[in-house]
């Protein structure tokens, strides 16, 4: 058995290569899923997407899951949409599945996306999201009487596992993963919490006073490397 200097919990399954990269640096990552994702798929949903694929749309994506869920419903290469999204994994998914659409803007949070949509007076705004989504963007548009079509394309189930033992660090990827973890678990005061982005970090602050470190980019790879760098550079 290798001797690990640090032990980290990942609150979702991640690529084996990332786990190995951490192990090579003396950091053990133990993955445990705290949410499950299922894509929505109904005849009505597919029919609506086909209509939208033929239309000029300002499409909003705040998660890679939403992008992949839409792609599972139809040929998104047909779309010639104007896209508004978050950075990291979300924009990477958008660029992969919507090669003929244009990324008009990406922003650090849905609240900032709302400001951009309002400033640019975007038309035919469609927000593709999950059943558990933050309110900032819909509320901001509603306050300005800007029409918004909201389409739920995936469902998040919070698994709320109970864990034994403590960890030097915990990797958090989403607000729903945070809620699920803290439903039955409390980290030790010295445990470092790593957040994949500012939105996730903001929610973490509602649940813990532990030290929070935010990854440079909103990807699992960046989050893991942030944790490795943090622990390997502590005195």
C-alpha positions in Angstrom: 0.0 0.0 0.0 1.4 3.5 -0.9 2.0 5.9 1.9 -0.3 8.9 1.4 0.4 12.3 3.0 -3.2 13.5 2.7 -6.6 12.0 2.3 -9.3 13.8 0.3 -13.0 13.0 -0.2 -14.5 13.7 -3.7 -18.2 14.2 -3.5 -18.7 12.8 -7.0 -17.1 10.1 -9.1 -14.1 11.4 -11.1 -11.8 10.1 -13.8 -9.4 7.4 -12.7 -6.6 9.4 -14.2 -7.2 12.3 -11.8 -7.2 9.9 -8.8 -3.9 8.5 -10.1 -2.4 11.9 -10.6 -3.2 12.7 -7.0 -1.8 9.4 -5.8 1.5 10.2 -7.6 1.7 13.3 -5.5 1.0 11.5 -2.2 -2.7 12.5 -2.1 -5.3 9.8 -1.8 -8.7 10.7 -3.3 -11.7 8.7 -2.2 -14.7 9.3 -4.5 -18.2 9.0 -3.1 -21.3 10.1 -5.1 -23.6 12.5 -3.2 -25.9 13.2 -6.1 -27.2 11.2 -9.1 -28.2 12.7 -12.5 -30.9 11.5 -14.8 -31.7 13.1 -18.2 -35.4 13.9 -19.0 -36.7 12.3 -22.2 -40.4 12.7 -23.2 -42.1 13.0 -26.7 -43.1 16.6 -25.7 -39.6 17.5 -24.8 -38.1 16.1 -28.0 -40.8 17.9 -30.0 -40.1 21.2 -28.3 -36.4 20.8 -28.9 -36.9 20.1 -32.6 -38.8 23.4 -32.8 -36.1 25.3 -31.0 -33.4 23.8 -33.2 -35.0 25.5 -36.2 -35.3 28.8 -34.4 -33.1 31.8 -33.3 -32.6 31.2 -29.6 -30.6 32.8 -26.8 -29.9 29.6 -24.9 -28.6 29.7 -21.4 -26.6 26.8 -19.8 -25.3 26.9 -16.2 -24.2 23.2 -16.1 -22.5 20.7 -18.3 -25.3 18.3 -17.4 -27.9 20.5 -19.0 -25.8 20.7 -22.2 -25.4 16.9 -22.4 -29.1 16.3 -21.6 -30.2 18.5 -24.5 -27.7 16.8 -26.8 -29.3 13.5 -25.8 -32.7 14.7 -27.1 -31.7 15.8 -30.6 -29.0 16.8 -33.0 -27.6 19.9 -31.5 -25.2 20.4 -34.4 -28.3 21.8 -36.2 -28.6 24.6 -33.8 -27.5 28.1 -34.7 -28.1 29.6 -31.4 -26.6 32.4 -29.3 -25.2 30.8 -26.2 -24.8 32.1 -22.7 -23.0 29.8 -20.2 -20.7 29.4 -17.3 -17.0 28.7 -17.7 -15.1 25.5 -17.2 -16.9 22.2 -17.9 -20.1 24.0 -19.0 -18.4 26.0 -21.8 -16.4 23.0 -22.8 -19.6 20.9 -23.2 -21.2 23.8 -25.1 -18.3 24.0 -27.6 -18.4 20.2 -28.1 -22.1 19.8 -28.6 -23.0 23.1 -30.3 -20.3 23.5 -32.9 -22.4 25.7 -35.2 -23.7 28.0 -32.4 -22.0 31.1 -31.1 -20.9 31.6 -27.5 -21.9 35.2 -26.9 -20.9 35.3 -23.3 -19.7 33.2 -20.4 -19.7 34.4 -16.8 -18.7 33.3 -13.4 -22.3 32.9 -12.2 -25.9 32.8 -13.3 -26.4 36.2 -11.7 -23.8 37.8 -13.9 -25.2 36.0 -17.0 -28.6 37.6 -16.2 -26.9 41.0 -16.2 -25.4 40.3 -19.6 -28.7 39.1 -21.0 -30.4 42.2 -19.9 -27.6 44.5 -21.1 -27.7 42.9 -24.6 -31.5 42.9 -24.7 -31.4 39.2 -25.7 -34.5 37.8 -27.3 -36.1 34.4 -27.2 -34.3 33.4 -24.1 -34.4 29.7 -23.2 -32.9 28.4 -19.9 -32.1 24.7 -20.0 -31.7 23.6 -16.4 -32.2 20.8 -13.9 -35.0 20.4 -11.4 -32.8 21.9 -8.7 -31.5 25.2 -10.0 -30.6 28.5 -8.5 -33.1 31.4 -8.7 -30.9 34.3 -9.5 -31.2 34.3 -13.3 -35.0 33.7 -13.6 -35.7 36.2 -10.8 -33.5 38.9 -12.4 -35.2 38.5 -15.7 -38.7 38.4 -14.2 -38.0 41.6 -12.3 -37.3 43.4 -15.6 -40.4 41.7 -17.3 -38.1 39.9 -19.7 -39.8 36.7 -21.0 -37.9 33.4 -20.2 -38.7 29.9 -21.3 -37.4 27.5 -18.7 -37.0 23.9 -19.8 -36.0 21.2 -17.2 -33.8 18.7 -19.0 -32.4 16.7 -16.1 -33.1 15.7 -12.6 -30.7 15.8 -9.6 -31.3 13.4 -6.7 -29.5 14.1 -3.5 -28.2 10.8 -2.1 -27.3 12.0 1.5 -24.8 9.4 2.3 -23.4 9.1 5.8 -19.6 8.7 6.1 -17.4 7.5 8.8 -14.0 9.1 9.5 -12.5 12.4 8.6 -10.6 13.8 5.7 -7.9 16.4 5.2 -9.9 17.9 2.3 -13.3 17.6 0.6 -13.9 18.4 -3.1 -17.3 20.0 -3.8 -18.7 20.4 -7.4 -22.2 21.8 -7.0 -24.7 23.3 -4.5 -26.7 20.1 -4.6 -23.7 18.1 -3.7 -23.0 20.4 -0.8 -26.6 20.1 0.5 -26.4 16.3 0.2 -23.1 16.0 2.1 -24.0 18.3 4.9 -27.4 16.6 5.4 -25.7 13.8 7.3 -22.1 14.8 7.7 -19.9 17.5 9.4 -16.3 18.0 8.5 -13.7 18.4 11.2 -12.8 22.1 11.8 -9.4 21.6 10.2 -10.7 20.0 7.0 -10.2 22.1 3.9 -13.1 22.5 1.6 -12.4 22.9 -2.1 -15.0 24.5 -4.4 -15.2 24.2 -8.1 -16.3 27.8 -8.6 -17.5 30.9 -6.9 -21.2 29.9 -6.9 -20.3 26.6 -5.2 -18.0 28.4 -2.8 -20.8 30.9 -1.9 -23.1 28.0 -1.0 -20.4 26.3 1.0 -20.1 29.4 3.2 -23.7 29.0 4.2 -22.9 25.5 5.6 -19.4 25.8 7.1 -16.8 28.1 8.6 -14.0 25.8 7.5 -11.3 27.2 5.1 -12.6 27.3 1.5 -10.3 27.2 -1.5 -11.7 27.8 -5.0 -10.2 26.2 -8.0 -8.8 28.4 -10.8 -11.1 26.9 -13.4 -14.5 25.3 -13.0 -13.4 21.8 -14.0 -12.9 18.6 -12.0 -9.3 18.5 -13.2 -8.6 22.0 -12.0 -10.3 21.3 -8.6 -8.1 18.2 -8.1 -4.9 20.0 -9.1 -5.9 22.9 -6.8 -6.1 20.5 -3.9 -2.9 18.7 -4.7 -1.0 22.1 -5.0 -2.6 23.3 -1.7 -1.5 20.3 0.4 1.9 19.9 -1.2 2.8 23.5 -0.6 1.8 23.7 3.1 4.7 24.2 5.5 
